[in-house]
Amino acid sequence: MRNEISQKTASEYEYKATAAGRVNIIGEHVDYCGGKVFPAALSLKNTVYVRKNGTNTVNVRWTTLDKTVALDIDRLDEYRSLDYGNYIAGSLAMWKKAGHPIIGCDMLHDCTVPFGSGLSSSAAIEVSTIAAMCAVTDTPVDNVKIALEAQRAEREYIGVNCGIMDQYASACGKAGQAMLLDCSTLGVEYVPIDTGDHTLVIIDCKKPHSLVESKYNERRVETETALRILKPVTGINELAELDGETLEKHKALLSPVVYKRAKHVVDECVRVNKAADAMKRGDMVALGKLLNESHRSLAELYEVTGRELDALAAAAQSHPACAGSRMTGGGFGGSTVSLVKTDGLDAFKAHVLSEYKKATGYAAEIYEASIADGITVEKA
Ligand code: GLA
């Protein structure tokens, strides 16, 4: 249960810093291969209320938990196995390592990104924690720098060898816009999300997660293997630079599994550019088809979907109002994103919930969210 924050409680703090959850429209499992991704920040977010406390301790409380965790700012490296607070300690540890000031303060965290939903609650927590520390130390907020240190926390402190997509979207998102982010250069083009008579719908398959981190890291190793083998014969520096023809030419060098992973990356990179073009010209039919193709590739070539996400995407794709549907995020559970004709939305939702329940026994959850800003900082 989440306790709402009263005006009175909020006014006991100096600042309120927020960072967003994200939905990835397309471009899955290509960020760590130097590819382009197409995410957007969500109105589901983590908010940190913060005030200096004049000590060497960061005291953390949550609106969802009845406990306080005390983090010694001189021992931030020591909280890796802390159930609650490890993401916060990790972000502060990396921010400190990068040479930024850390001071004792009280933080109240209020997260509306559902945990395990595949919508990057962890990035929202990491990014907003650093933004809150910037606020109390009068450090100018540099969104990209914060995203990079938050990513480092996830990789070096939490142990998930993630790409930059989640933290970047969480920090740098803009209301009403998707980001066409080149993960190799961090160059970004903001593209208005103009879906015309269609609506983006996010649905959580509600499957309890398991082994997500180890499977994620395993996929990374497989793509690194592909790069290691193909680099000397093709001259590429990142897997996303590979084109389909060259991959086919050197297919025999790769094991069947590594070939499948590489093929997903190559095809998905092509789809991202096509999807951004479709969004720009308002072609929802084309965009929807690309979503369907992406899901299929993630299921068959990259093998990160699983029974539940496949059933959820299939239920969505089988409804006439749906232009396309795919899993979003890391996979192995979490959510789908679907492009649905707005006038058929209610029928679509009812259909998906009932078909999915029939297929898996789980009750899926539909989230109401809009496309919102990344980091915000204001007086509490
Ligand atoms: C997770 C990671 C991201 C990205 C996606 C898959 O969300 O944190 O970096 O790799 O999976 O696209």
Residues whose N, C-alpha, C, O or C-beta is under 5 A from the ligand:
A	BS01	GLA	G27 E28 H29 V30 D31 C162 G163 I164 M165 D166 G329 G330
